[in-house]
């Protein structure tokens, strides 16, 4: 886990994060259910969560942190702001393409 950009006194601090998985990424939650409570060290990023759950970057179409979109573009599978820092209590949602959307190959009307 990365710790760049945070103070030297953050060593040993643990953050509690809720990860949620939707659409085609639901199978990566690792158990029956779509949410996981995880603990990560201070300084962890969204990229660290992606690695933790072995999420295929090319299948991630949307990442929400506390309900706000942190993906840099619309429907760009695999384009994720992996450097986005996590804070204690964050809820991070990962979604694959939504059925009948542009990401699934449907034309935009």
MIDOSE-1310 file (N, C-alpha, C; in nm, 2 decimals, decimal comma, always signed):
residues 109
xxxx	+0,08/-0,12/+0,00/+0,00/+0,00/+0,00/+0,09/+0,12/+0,00; +0,05/+0,22/-0,07/+0,13/+0,34/-0,08/+0,10/+0,43/+0,04; +0,20/+0,51/+0,07/+0,19/+0,61/+0,18/+0,25/+0,74/+0,14; +0,28/+0,77/+0,02/+0,34/+0,89/-0,03/+0,24/+1,01/+0,00
xxxx	+0,30/+1,12/+0,05/+0,22/+1,24/+0,07/+0,15/+1,25/+0,20; +0,18/+1,16/+0,29/+0,12/+1,17/+0,43/+0,23/+1,18/+0,53; +0,20/+1,23/+0,64/+0,30/+1,26/+0,74/+0,36/+1,13/+0,80; +0,48/+1,15/+0,86/+0,56/+1,04/+0,92/+0,48/+0,98/+1,04
xxxx	+0,39/+1,05/+1,10/+0,32/+1,00/+1,22/+0,20/+0,92/+1,18; +0,18/+0,88/+1,06/+0,06/+0,80/+1,02/+0,09/+0,65/+1,02; +0,22/+0,62/+1,05/+0,25/+0,48/+1,06/+0,17/+0,40/+1,16; +0,11/+0,30/+1,12/+0,03/+0,22/+1,22/-0,12/+0,25/+1,22
xxxx	-0,16/+0,36/+1,15/-0,30/+0,40/+1,14/-0,37/+0,31/+1,04; -0,49/+0,26/+1,08/-0,57/+0,18/+1,00/-0,70/+0,25/+0,96; -0,74/+0,24/+0,84/-0,86/+0,30/+0,79/-0,96/+0,19/+0,76; -1,09/+0,22/+0,80/-1,20/+0,12/+0,77/-1,27/+0,17/+0,65
xxxx	-1,27/+0,09/+0,54/-1,33/+0,13/+0,41/-1,44/+0,03/+0,38; -1,55/+0,07/+0,32/-1,65/-0,02/+0,26/-1,63/-0,02/+0,11; -1,61/-0,14/+0,06/-1,60/-0,15/-0,09/-1,73/-0,22/-0,14; -1,79/-0,16/-0,25/-1,91/-0,22/-0,30/-1,88/-0,25/-0,45
xxxx	-1,95/-0,36/-0,50/-1,93/-0,41/-0,63/-2,06/-0,43/-0,70; -2,06/-0,37/-0,83/-2,19/-0,37/-0,90/-2,17/-0,43/-1,04; -2,28/-0,47/-1,10/-2,28/-0,52/-1,24/-2,18/-0,64/-1,26; -2,10/-0,63/-1,36/-2,01/-0,74/-1,39/-1,90/-0,76/-1,29
xxxx	-1,88/-0,66/-1,20/-1,77/-0,67/-1,10/-1,82/-0,73/-0,97; -1,95/-0,76/-0,96/-2,00/-0,82/-0,84/-1,93/-0,95/-0,80; -1,89/-1,02/-0,90/-1,82/-1,15/-0,87/-1,69/-1,14/-0,80; -1,63/-1,02/-0,79/-1,51/-1,00/-0,73/-1,52/-0,96/-0,58
xxxx	-1,64/-0,96/-0,53/-1,66/-0,92/-0,39/-1,60/-1,03/-0,30; -1,59/-1,15/-0,35/-1,53/-1,26/-0,28/-1,62/-1,34/-0,18; -1,74/-1,30/-0,17/-1,83/-1,38/-0,09/-1,97/-1,35/-0,13; -2,07/-1,41/-0,07/-2,21/-1,38/-0,10/-2,25/-1,25/-0,05
xxxx	-2,26/-1,15/-0,13/-2,30/-1,02/-0,10/-2,22/-0,92/-0,18; -2,26/-0,80/-0,19/-2,20/-0,70/-0,28/-2,11/-0,60/-0,21; -2,10/-0,61/-0,07/-2,02/-0,52/+0,00/-1,92/-0,59/+0,09; -1,81/-0,52/+0,11/-1,70/-0,58/+0,19/-1,65/-0,47/+0,28
xxxx	-1,63/-0,49/+0,41/-1,56/-0,40/+0,50/-1,42/-0,44/+0,50; -1,33/-0,35/+0,47/-1,19/-0,38/+0,47/-1,11/-0,28/+0,55; -1,00/-0,32/+0,60/-0,91/-0,23/+0,67/-0,78/-0,22/+0,59; -0,74/-0,09/+0,57/-0,62/-0,06/+0,49/-0,54/+0,04/+0,57
xxxx	-0,41/+0,04/+0,54/-0,32/+0,14/+0,62/-0,34/+0,28/+0,57; -0,32/+0,38/+0,65/-0,33/+0,52/+0,61/-0,24/+0,54/+0,49; -0,29/+0,62/+0,39/-0,21/+0,64/+0,27/-0,26/+0,55/+0,16; -0,35/+0,46/+0,18/-0,39/+0,37/+0,08/-0,48/+0,45/-0,03
xxxx	-0,48/+0,39/-0,15/-0,55/+0,46/-0,26/-0,65/+0,37/-0,32; -0,73/+0,42/-0,41/-0,82/+0,34/-0,49/-0,75/+0,23/-0,56; -0,63/+0,26/-0,61/-0,55/+0,16/-0,68/-0,52/+0,04/-0,59; -0,49/+0,07/-0,47/-0,46/-0,03/-0,37/-0,58/-0,13/-0,35
xxxx	-0,70/-0,07/-0,35/-0,83/-0,15/-0,34/-0,84/-0,24/-0,47; -0,81/-0,18/-0,58/-0,82/-0,25/-0,71/-0,73/-0,38/-0,70; -0,61/-0,36/-0,66/-0,51/-0,47/-0,64/-0,56/-0,57/-0,54; -0,61/-0,52/-0,43/-0,66/-0,61/-0,32/-0,76/-0,71/-0,36
xxxx	-0,85/-0,66/-0,45/-0,96/-0,74/-0,50/-0,94/-0,81/-0,63; -0,82/-0,79/-0,69/-0,78/-0,84/-0,82/-0,88/-0,80/-0,93; -0,93/-0,67/-0,92/-1,02/-0,62/-1,02/-0,95/-0,60/-1,15; -1,00/-0,65/-1,26/-0,94/-0,62/-1,39/-0,97/-0,48/-1,43
xxxx	-0,86/-0,40/-1,44/-0,88/-0,26/-1,47/-0,96/-0,23/-1,60; -0,95/-0,31/-1,70/-1,02/-0,29/-1,82/-1,17/-0,31/-1,81; -1,21/-0,37/-1,70/-1,36/-0,39/-1,68/-1,42/-0,29/-1,59; -1,34/-0,20/-1,53/-1,40/-0,10/-1,44/-1,44/+0,02/-1,53
xxxx	-1,57/+0,06/-1,52/-1,62/+0,17/-1,60/-1,66/+0,29/-1,51; -1,68/+0,26/-1,38/-1,72/+0,37/-1,29/-1,67/+0,34/-1,15; -1,61/+0,44/-1,09/-1,57/+0,43/-0,95/-1,63/+0,55/-0,87; -1,71/+0,52/-0,77/-1,76/+0,63/-0,69/-1,70/+0,62/-0,55
xxxx	-1,66/+0,74/-0,50/-1,61/+0,75/-0,36/-1,71/+0,83/-0,29; -1,78/+0,78/-0,19/-1,88/+0,85/-0,11/-1,98/+0,91/-0,21; -2,02/+0,84/-0,31/-2,12/+0,88/-0,40/-2,08/+0,98/-0,51; -1,95/+1,01/-0,52/-1,90/+1,11/-0,62/-1,81/+1,03/-0,72
xxxx	-1,84/+1,06/-0,84/-1,76/+0,99/-0,95/-1,62/+1,04/-0,95; -1,52/+0,94/-0,94/-1,38/+0,98/-0,94/-1,31/+0,92/-1,07; -1,39/+0,87/-1,16/-1,33/+0,83/-1,29/-1,32/+0,95/-1,38; -1,21/+0,96/-1,45/-1,18/+1,08/-1,52/-1,26/+1,11/-1,65
xxxx	-1,34/+1,01/-1,69/-1,42/+1,03/-1,81/-1,54/+0,94/-1,81; -1,62/+0,96/-1,91/-1,75/+0,88/-1,92/-1,72/+0,76/-2,01; -1,76/+0,64/-1,95/-1,76/+0,52/-2,03/-1,62/+0,49/-2,09; -1,52/+0,50/-2,01/-1,38/+0,47/-2,06/-1,33/+0,35/-1,98
xxxx	-1,37/+0,23/-2,02/-1,33/+0,11/-1,94/-1,18/+0,11/-1,92; -1,14/+0,10/-1,80/-0,99/+0,09/-1,77/-0,93/+0,22/-1,73; -1,00/+0,33/-1,74/-0,95/+0,46/-1,71/-1,00/+0,50/-1,57; -0,91/+0,48/-1,47/-0,95/+0,50/-1,33/-0,85/+0,59/-1,26
xxxx	-0,89/+0,68/-1,17/-0,80/+0,76/-1,09/-0,75/+0,67/-0,98; -0,65/+0,59/-1,01/-0,60/+0,50/-0,91/-0,52/+0,57/-0,79; -0,49/+0,69/-0,81/-0,41/+0,77/-0,71/-0,51/+0,83/-0,60; -0,64/+0,83/-0,63/-0,73/+0,89/-0,53/-0,71/+0,83/-0,39
xxxx	-0,68/+0,92/-0,30/-0,65/+0,88/-0,16/-0,78/+0,84/-0,09; -0,77/+0,74/+0,00/-0,88/+0,70/+0,08/-0,87/+0,76/+0,22; -0,99/+0,78/+0,28/-1,00/+0,83/+0,42/-1,09/+0,74/+0,50; -1,07/+0,74/+0,63/-1,15/+0,65/+0,71/-1,30/+0,67/+0,69
xxxx	-1,37/+0,56/+0,68/-1,51/+0,57/+0,66/-1,56/+0,58/+0,51; -1,47/+0,59/+0,42/-1,50/+0,60/+0,28/-1,58/+0,48/+0,23; -1,67/+0,50/+0,14/-1,75/+0,40/+0,07/-1,71/+0,41/-0,08; -1,64/+0,31/-0,13/-1,60/+0,31/-0,27/-1,67/+0,20/-0,34
xxxx	-1,74/+0,24/-0,45/-1,82/+0,15/-0,53/-1,75/+0,14/-0,67; -1,74/+0,01/-0,71/-1,68/-0,02/-0,84/-1,80/-0,08/-0,93; -1,80/-0,04/-1,05/-1,90/-0,09/-1,14/-1,84/-0,12/-1,28; -1,89/-0,23/-1,34/-1,86/-0,26/-1,48/-1,96/-0,19/-1,56
xxxx	-1,96/-0,21/-1,69/-2,06/-0,14/-1,78/-2,20/-0,18/-1,74; -2,29/-0,08/-1,75/-2,43/-0,11/-1,71/-2,50/-0,16/-1,84; -2,58/-0,27/-1,82/-2,64/-0,33/-1,94/-2,72/-0,22/-2,02; -2,72/-0,23/-2,15/-2,78/-0,14/-2,24/-2,72/+0,00/-2,24
xxxx	-2,60/+0,01/-2,20/-2,53/+0,14/-2,20/-2,42/+0,14/-2,31; -2,36/+0,25/-2,33/-2,26/+0,27/-2,42/-2,14/+0,17/-2,40; -2,11/+0,15/-2,27/-2,00/+0,05/-2,23/-2,03/-0,09/-2,28; -2,16/-0,12/-2,29/-2,20/-0,26/-2,33/-2,21/-0,26/-2,48
xxxx	-2,19/-0,15/-2,55/-2,19/-0,15/-2,70/-2,32/-0,10/-2,75; -2,41/-0,05/-2,67/-2,53/+0,01/-2,72/-2,51/+0,15/-2,78; -2,57/+0,18/-2,89/-2,55/+0,32/-2,94/-2,61/+0,42/-2,85; -2,55/+0,54/-2,85/-2,61/+0,65/-2,78/-2,71/+0,72/-2,87
x	-2,83/+0,74/-2,82/-2,93/+0,81/-2,90/-2,95/+0,95/-2,86
